[in-house]
Amino acid sequence: MTEQEKHPVVYRVEEIWSAELGRIEMHRKREGGDLSHIAKHRTQLNEFLIGDEGWKEQLAKEIDRARELNFRYAYHARRWVRKRKKEAEKIRRAGPKDPWKSDRSEGPLREIVLTANKRFFQDEMTGFGDAERERVFEKCAVQFLKKEYRGTVVAAWVDRDEEAYHIHAVAAPWVEKSTKNAGRQRMLVPGSIPVLASYEKGQDLVAQYFAPAGLVRGERRAARRREALENEREAELPRDNIPCHVWRQEEAVKLDEKRQAAQAAEDRARRLEDEARAARMAAAAEARRVREEQRARAAELAKREAEVSRRERMLVKAVHGFFELSDAVRDAARAVGMLDHPLVRRASDLVEKARSGLGRIGGHERTRG
């Protein structure tokens, strides 16, 4: 592996309270929380490097025992060593207290994660997990945890069923001291572990331990920030170490927001398409209605024209009968020599006017003059 291909070792430490141990153990056992990223067929490959299955219960018992013994020693010291009866009675009324400073803003325990880019644990030829790299990584991790955390790591285990191989560990930094006022006290004091005193030194140390695995130190952001401040430039803001489960929750929220936005866009496009389809259907219906009205009007006009034509034919027929009668009357008047009689002439004029009017009604059926 060349220098350009070397990956940085990832070392993250998070302050936790004893109440959070249940969440950590639940995730380790894959009994709850977000399990969408878990390859269940590989869970059986997870294993302990330090401690065993009973680590959480054992640590809880140690905390309870320290709480009770600290209370007894403090009462005994005030009542019988210092002879301060009122102070001893005040301790008795207050009862056992948690074995850590009450004014702490962060938990007294530490959760540790050690890992690297997932490509580091993959075989360069096959792309599958490289067992030898994992073994070397585990050896480096155990050495680092045991030596630098000075026996305070109560449990450390390997997770092989997630996207990237990584190691979880929990440290309980017990410190025992004795004073005249409180007697022997066993407390959880994270500051007693030098590797936790400085984030930068911790990163330097972990890089030294993992150098045999081919890993290098991560970026020196803190040093860059100090240099920027010294040179009066805008400093880079420190990057927050986000726990994996928090990152997955945030990513799930972002993914859900994207899905909702995509669904909203799809619904809007579907709504616009439905509206366009409805408009096209309405326009088509209106066109059909107009065509039907036009056909109805044309049919009604044709019907009326046919009726008018029929009545004209009836009228012409009736008038033709009248013409025949008029011709018969004129022939009769000629036979009796009364063709010039005023009545006959008047009747003849009326018949000629009727002939002329009949020609105007229907020229195609005009009779002779």
Secondary structure as GFF3:
##gff-version 3
##sequence-region A 1 369
A	DSSP	three_ten_helix	3	5	.	.	.	ID=ss1
A	DSSP	beta_strand	10	16	.	.	.	ID=ss2
A	DSSP	three_ten_helix	18	20	.	.	.	ID=ss3
A	DSSP	alpha_helix	21	28	.	.	.	ID=ss4
A	DSSP	three_ten_helix	40	45	.	.	.	ID=ss5
A	DSSP	beta_strand	47	50	.	.	.	ID=ss6
A	DSSP	alpha_helix	55	76	.	.	.	ID=ss7
A	DSSP	pi_helix	77	81	.	.	.	ID=ss8
A	DSSP	alpha_helix	85	94	.	.	.	ID=ss9
A	DSSP	beta_strand	109	115	.	.	.	ID=ss10
A	DSSP	three_ten_helix	118	121	.	.	.	ID=ss11
A	DSSP	alpha_helix	131	148	.	.	.	ID=ss12
A	DSSP	beta_strand	153	159	.	.	.	ID=ss13
A	DSSP	beta_strand	166	171	.	.	.	ID=ss14
A	DSSP	beta_strand	174	179	.	.	.	ID=ss15
A	DSSP	beta_strand	183	188	.	.	.	ID=ss16
A	DSSP	three_ten_helix	190	192	.	.	.	ID=ss17
A	DSSP	alpha_helix	194	197	.	.	.	ID=ss18
A	DSSP	alpha_helix	199	210	.	.	.	ID=ss19
A	DSSP	three_ten_helix	211	213	.	.	.	ID=ss20
A	DSSP	alpha_helix	221	230	.	.	.	ID=ss21
A	DSSP	alpha_helix	244	335	.	.	.	ID=ss22
A	DSSP	alpha_helix	342	361	.	.	.	ID=ss23
A	DSSP	three_ten_helix	363	365	.	.	.	ID=ss24
###
